[in-house]
């Protein structure tokens, strides 16, 4: 099943990140990012972390995740530098949300605080740390999804390739099935 999915995947369009198609393995993808000026800070069997500029912001961390068996890139996440205040986080989130909306269309957004926290109480960063604040927008495309969110004191953007997400799920299911 996995081999069939991989063969079919090669004939279809994949998500791109920095004009690099996610239809390759981890090593190739990291090499292509390095050629664009990113610096690798961690390279393991199934993930890598790089540093560099993204969307005009310096010192971003780029996380690249691959499937367990075929080592295909299924997700790239960008963590922007930490912000010191809720207002700067929210402002940056809203700014990126507008830019992504212009490019990918209207997202499905969830933006709220959970009790006992609320916006304006002065404890917004504490609410984030305690996972009592949700600010996330989901952009769906034919080739994958993009998630823009506020996490702790950072803006994070996730790019997920639809084809390779399915390969990842298939590989995980096969591993579980073989174990049981």
Secondary structure, 3 states (H helix, E strand, C coil): CHHHHHHHHCCCCCCEECCEECCCEHHHHHHHHHHCCCEEEEECCCEEEEEEEECCEEEEEEEEEECCCCCEEEEEEEECCCCCCHHHHHHHHHHHHHHHHHHHCCCEEEEEECCCCCCCCCCHHHHHHCCCEEEEEEEEECCEEEEEEEECCEEEEEEEEHHHHHHHHHHHHHHHHHHC
